[in-house]
Amino acid sequence: MTNELGNLSIPPSLRELAFQSIKNAILTNQLKSENIYKIEDLAKSLGISKTPVREALLDLSIKGFVTFLPRKGIQINLLDKNDIENLYEFRAAIEIAVIKHIAESISEESISVLRSINTECEKSMAGDNRIEYLKNDRRFHLFLAELSENDYIITSLENVRDLVDWMGARALTLKNRMKEVLQEHENVIEMLERHDTVSAQKMMERHIKITMKKVLEAYLKEEKNEEH
């Protein structure tokens, strides 16, 4: 008997919805590191009970976004220069390894998918939608990782990707950064299309180094603004 009705997708839980909502508020700097937030206030703002909010905050704590302050609430973590450099060093090691795995055998179909995702990034840029842009950027890099068919690589990149989004959101506030990222992605795609492993690795390494530089530039700019 064929399935005429089709499969139903499982809707996200309140915990997942709270996680995404709070994470997006952090990414867009609506929740700030200098403030302390009470769980009940966040729950009221989201219109849900405290339990899924507390669970979401525990997940965010594990990811490195927030710290629980006993009998006070939670505070958004403040990342420093060393944290940023360490994360991007780790990210570069993973993503360069991905390119080494896939460059020689990547299919035309996969190249088309990458270009399609980059087109979605361009649409997000046109709408000046940073959150949507980050989602598509995330799709681009995770799709590459999935092509490696190496579960350890895929899981490692997924584990740090939320922090990468957090830092990347700052960099995207800089003039022309979205446009630059599109071109850097295209440079990687072109080298993969040629099955040029060495050049594709160099393009990915360059992309991640430029991103780290822009993230540090954005954080420095924020610090100066806060001083004034």
N, C-alpha and C positions, 0 to 999 in steps of 0.2 A: 504493500500500500504506500503510495507516494504521500509526502508531506505537503498537502495543498495549502495549508495555512501558513507555513513557514515558521522559522524559529523566532521566538521572542527574545530580545536582548534583555539582560538583567539590568534594571535601573540601578544607578549608584546609591549607596547607603548614605544616611545622614552624616556618618563619620567621613566618608569620602567627599561629600559635598562641602562639609565644613572645612576639611583639609584644603580643598582647592580654593575656597572663598578666602580663607585666612592667608594662604600662600600668595594669592593674587594681590591681596591688600598689602602684604609685605613687599612684593615685587614692585608695586606702583607707589611705594612709600607712604601709603595711607596709615599704616601702623609704623610707628617710629621707635628707634632704639632708646631714645631718652625717656620714654613713658613706660609705666607699669600698667598692665591690663588685667582686669579681673575676669575670671572665667564666666561668671554670671552676666557681666556686662556684654561680653562677646556673644554669649548665647542669646541674650535679649536682642542684640543687634541683628543676629542671624534669624531670629524668630523660631528657635528650636530649644530643646532642653539642654542642660549642662553636660549630660553624659557623652553624647557624640562630640561635643566641642572639646571636652577634656581628652577624649580618645584621639581626636584630630591633633590636638596640641602635643600629646605624647609622641605621635608620629612625626610632627614637625621638630620636636626636641631631638629625636633620634637622627633626623636629617641634618641637624645643626642650625635650624632657624631660630629656635627660642630656648630660653632657660626658665625653669620653674623656680620661683622665689617663695620659700616656705611662708605661709600665712599672709602673703602679699598678692601673688598673682604670677603673671609671666612677663618676661621682657624679651624684646627682639634682640638677638645677638648682633654684636658689632664686629665685623670681620676686619682684620688688619692686613697689612701688606704681605706678611709672611704666610697667612692663611691663603690669600689669593694666589701667590706664587706657587705654593705647595699644591694647591688644587689643579692649577693649570699644567704644572709639571706632570702630575698623575694623568690628567686628561690627555695630554699630548702623547704620553707613552701608550695609552690604550688605543687612541684613534690612529696613530701611525701604524700600530700593529694591525689594525683593521684593514688599512689600505694594502699592507703587505700580503694579507690573506686573500684579498678579493681582486686586485688590479688585473692579474693575468687572465682571470676567468669570468669577469663580470659580463653579463649579457646586455644586448641592445635594449631588451625590455627593462632591465634595471636602470640603465642610463636614462630611459624615457621617464621612469618613475621619479628619479632624482630631479630631472628638469621640471617635471610637473610640480613637485614639492617646491622647487625654487620659484616657480610661477606663482604659487600660493603665497609665498613670502613676499613677492612683489606686490600682490594685491593687498596684503596686510600693510605694507609700507605706504601704498597709495592712500589707504584709509587712516594712516597714522595710528594703527592699532598695535601697540607694543606687545600686549599679551598674546594676541593672535599670531603676531610675528614670531614670538618666542616658541609658541606651540609648533609652528611649521619648521622653525630651525631645529627644534628637538626631533621632529619627525625625520628630517634630513639626516641627522647624525645617527639616530637609532636605526634607521633603515640600512645605512652602511654597515653598522655593527651586526645587524641581523643577517646580512649577506655572508658574514664570516662563518656562520653556523657554529660559533664557539660560545657555548653557554656562559663560560666564565667571563669572557670579554663583554658579552651583552649585559650580564648582570652587573658587572663592575661599572659600566657606563651608565646604566639605569640608576644605580645607587648614588652617583654624584651629579646626575643631570639636574636635579632640583636646585642644588647649590649653584651649578653653572647658570641656570636660568636667573637666579637671584642676582648674580654678579653681572650677567649679560644685560639684564634690564637697566642697570645703571649705564652701561656703555652705550646702549641704544638711545640714550638721551642726548648724546653728543651729535653734533651736526654731521649729516651724511653717513653715519655709521651703518644704517640699514642698507643703503645703497652699496657701500663697500663690502658688506657681508655677502650680498647677492653675487658680486663679481668674484669674491674669493671662493664661494661655492662653485661658481661656473668654471673657475680655473681648475679646481679639483676634478670636476666632471669631465672637462676636456682631456685631462691627462689619463683619467680612467678609461675614457672612450678609446684612447690610443693604446691602452694596456701598457702604459709607461709607468711601471711600479715606482722607480726612483723619483721621477718628476712628480707623480701624484703624492708620494710621501712628503716631498719638499713643499708642495702646495698646501697640504693639510697642516704641516708643521708651521708654515708661515701664517696661515689663517689663525691658528690657535695662539701663536706668539703675538700677533697684532691685536687679537681680542683681549689677551691679558694686559697688554700695554694700554688699551683703551679703557679697560675696567679700572686699572690703577689711576689713570688720568681722571676718570669720572669720580672716583672716591676722593682723590686729592682736591678736586673742585668742590665737592660737598663739604669737606672738612674746612676749607677756606671760607665758604659761605656761612657755616655754623659759627666760625670764630667772629664773624662780623654781624 
